Amino acid sequence: MPADARSRSGPAFEYPPELAAVPDLNPAELHVYALPMAERFRGITVREGVLLAGPAGWGEFCPFAEYDDEVAVPWLATALEAAWLGWPAAVRGSVEVNATVPAVGPERAAAIVRASGARTAKVKVADAEQSRAAGDERALAADADRVAAVRDALGPDGHVRVDANGRWGVDTAVHALGVLDAAAGGLQYAEQPCASVEDLARVRARTHVPIAADESIRRAEDPLAVAVAGAADVAVVKCTPLGGVRRALAVAAAVESAAGMPVVVSSALETGVGLAAELALAGALPRLELACGVGTLALFESDVTTTTSRGTPGRLPVPGRPPAPDADLLERYALRDPERVRWWRDRTLRTHARLRAVLAR
């Protein structure tokens, strides 16, 4: 039967059936890391995950701690694809990237953009902690100041995007996008202003700001629902939570075929090992018109690799295979808490068992 996933781990897009041949994982060979962030991002200051090696190279398993094992299945499929199968051939040698700006003050936001050399910047807005501390209106004013600073840093020819991670309701989103669009002197698009597909469609009908869907694709039962509902103008695709480069390519092709939406590849906050898979996806897409959100190594204090090239300003090269972690850096950033290490290793083995069950259907 087809190796598909008809559960919360994804829609009926096939995983590579060759993943069924991956042998039992040895817990001692699952390298658990804890990598400090340069800025608080997505509510965390340390990124944790697992690195593992196979015959084709290295892979990374790093679903966020709050995700259950079922949601984690495609994340492990991505890691095993990289380590055991490798990736499809690229059709381009490098990709344009956007700067990613966390919920920081205006001066820091401008500095991040200038240091990146990028001509496009994605600005995080609707930060939950800022809203709790200052109230929604003050938080929106802070968002507008951040967006305006990013526009100043980019100049009039740059592109500004905002990402609300689905935290707004419809009315709040429509109001906030008007404020932020004015602050930016025009937004390229707003990513996931609301959580549901239905609310995205309602916002899209009430604003001239183009809408991009992220969570509504990578965490939905049916990623094509966004296209069918006319809920977005741009599809944000992340291969790590979608189950690997091959599966993400199938999702991207289906979304584009259904609605003609351009695709943007973005990272899931991986180290240089996992980020290489996102770059491989961007490199293999037949059509790629917009800058991709894969310049996220700048969000970390360091990395576990030394071979990952940061490329020329505003661009990154497409790798042919994942970079191997540096042995010294792997030791430096190894997670030290033995209970937490055990938790990650047990989680990886449980998720592998679930993936095998999916592949056996």
RAVENUR-V30535 format. One record per residue. N is the residue number from 0. NEAR is the number of other ideal C-beta (glycine too) atoms within 12 Angstrom. Layout:
n->N near->NEAR
n->N near->NEAR
This chain:
n->0 near->12
n->1 near->17
n->2 near->30
n->3 near->26
n->4 near->38
n->5 near->21
n->6 near->22
n->7 near->22
n->8 near->38
n->9 near->39
n->10 near->29
n->11 near->24
n->12 near->37
n->13 near->30
n->14 near->41
n->15 near->35
n->16 near->23
n->17 near->21
n->18 near->36
n->19 near->24
n->20 near->16
n->21 near->30
n->22 near->16
n->23 near->13
n->24 near->32
n->25 near->16
n->26 near->21
n->27 near->13
n->28 near->21
n->29 near->37
n->30 near->41
n->31 near->37
n->32 near->40
n->33 near->32
n->34 near->40
n->35 near->23
n->36 near->27
n->37 near->24
n->38 near->28
n->39 near->21
n->40 near->33
n->41 near->27
n->42 near->23
n->43 near->23
n->44 near->19
n->45 near->27
n->46 near->42
n->47 near->34
n->48 near->48
n->49 near->48
n->50 near->45
n->51 near->44
n->52 near->28
n->53 near->29
n->54 near->18
n->55 near->28
n->56 near->32
n->57 near->44
n->58 near->51
n->59 near->52
n->60 near->48
n->61 near->44
n->62 near->40
n->63 near->25
n->64 near->20
n->65 near->10
n->66 near->25
n->67 near->19
n->68 near->26
n->69 near->26
n->70 near->30
n->71 near->42
n->72 near->42
n->73 near->48
n->74 near->46
n->75 near->49
n->76 near->49
n->77 near->54
n->78 near->50
n->79 near->46
n->80 near->47
n->81 near->49
n->82 near->38
n->83 near->31
n->84 near->32
n->85 near->29
n->86 near->35
n->87 near->27
n->88 near->18
n->89 near->26
n->90 near->18
n->91 near->24
n->92 near->20
n->93 near->25
n->94 near->40
n->95 near->33
n->96 near->41
n->97 near->45
n->98 near->40
n->99 near->41
n->100 near->48
n->101 near->38
n->102 near->37
n->103 near->31
n->104 near->21
n->105 near->26
n->106 near->18
n->107 near->23
n->108 near->39
n->109 near->28
n->110 near->24
n->111 near->36
n->112 near->41
n->113 near->25
n->114 near->21
n->115 near->38
n->116 near->26
n->117 near->39
n->118 near->28
n->119 near->40
n->120 near->45
n->121 near->51
n->122 near->49
n->123 near->41
n->124 near->47
n->125 near->39
n->126 near->34
n->127 near->21
n->128 near->20
n->129 near->28
n->130 near->25
n->131 near->14
n->132 near->13
n->133 near->17
n->134 near->12
n->135 near->26
n->136 near->16
n->137 near->16
n->138 near->30
n->139 near->33
n->140 near->22
n->141 near->33
n->142 near->47
n->143 near->33
n->144 near->30
n->145 near->42
n->146 near->46
n->147 near->32
n->148 near->29
n->149 near->48
n->150 near->35
n->151 near->24
n->152 near->32
n->153 near->36
n->154 near->18
n->155 near->13
n->156 near->12
n->157 near->32
n->158 near->34
n->159 near->45
n->160 near->49
n->161 near->49
n->162 near->43
n->163 near->43
n->164 near->34
n->165 near->34
n->166 near->34
n->167 near->39
n->168 near->22
n->169 near->26
n->170 near->18
n->171 near->30
n->172 near->40
n->173 near->27
n->174 near->25
n->175 near->37
n->176 near->40
n->177 near->23
n->178 near->32
n->179 near->44
n->180 near->31
n->181 near->21
n->182 near->31
n->183 near->38
n->184 near->21
n->185 near->24
n->186 near->42
n->187 near->37
n->188 near->43
n->189 near->48
n->190 near->48
n->191 near->44
n->192 near->48
n->193 near->39
n->194 near->25
n->195 near->25
n->196 near->32
n->197 near->21
n->198 near->32
n->199 near->46
n->200 near->27
n->201 near->24
n->202 near->43
n->203 near->35
n->204 near->19
n->205 near->21
n->206 near->30
n->207 near->18
n->208 near->36
n->209 near->30
n->210 near->45
n->211 near->43
n->212 near->52
n->213 near->43
n->214 near->35
n->215 near->41
n->216 near->46
n->217 near->44
n->218 near->36
n->219 near->36
n->220 near->22
n->221 near->25
n->222 near->45
n->223 near->32
n->224 near->27
n->225 near->44
n->226 near->32
n->227 near->22
n->228 near->27
n->229 near->23
n->230 near->40
n->231 near->45
n->232 near->33
n->233 near->44
n->234 near->49
n->235 near->50
n->236 near->51
n->237 near->46
n->238 near->51
n->239 near->47
n->240 near->45
n->241 near->47
n->242 near->49
n->243 near->49
n->244 near->47
n->245 near->35
n->246 near->45
n->247 near->44
n->248 near->37
n->249 near->34
n->250 near->43
n->251 near->40
n->252 near->27
n->253 near->30
n->254 near->41
n->255 near->28
n->256 near->18
n->257 near->23
n->258 near->27
n->259 near->18
n->260 near->38
n->261 near->28
n->262 near->45
n->263 near->46
n->264 near->49
n->265 near->46
n->266 near->46
n->267 near->43
n->268 near->38
n->269 near->47
n->270 near->49
n->271 near->43
n->272 near->48
n->273 near->53
n->274 near->53
n->275 near->49
n->276 near->56
n->277 near->49
n->278 near->49
n->279 near->46
n->280 near->51
n->281 near->49
n->282 near->33
n->283 near->35
n->284 near->36
n->285 near->20
n->286 near->22
n->287 near->30
n->288 near->23
n->289 near->34
n->290 near->38
n->291 near->45
n->292 near->47
n->293 near->53
n->294 near->44
n->295 near->44
n->296 near->38
n->297 near->38
n->298 near->37
n->299 near->36
n->300 near->21
n->301 near->26
n->302 near->36
n->303 near->43
n->304 near->34
n->305 near->21
n->306 near->22
n->307 near->35
n->308 near->22
n->309 near->28
n->310 near->26
n->311 near->17
n->312 near->19
n->313 near->28
n->314 near->28
n->315 near->39
n->316 near->26
n->317 near->35
n->318 near->37
n->319 near->21
n->320 near->30
n->321 near->41
n->322 near->35
n->323 near->30
n->324 near->36
n->325 near->24
n->326 near->16
n->327 near->13
n->328 near->27
n->329 near->32
n->330 near->16
n->331 near->21
n->332 near->31
n->333 near->26
n->334 near->30
n->335 near->15
n->336 near->14
n->337 near->12
n->338 near->12
n->339 near->21
n->340 near->24
n->341 near->18
n->342 near->20
n->343 near->35
n->344 near->28
n->345 near->21
n->346 near->35
n->347 near->40
n->348 near->27
n->349 near->24
n->350 near->37
n->351 near->36
n->352 near->22
n->353 near->30
n->354 near->41
n->355 near->26
n->356 near->21
n->357 near->37
n->358 near->29
n->359 near->17
n->360 near->20
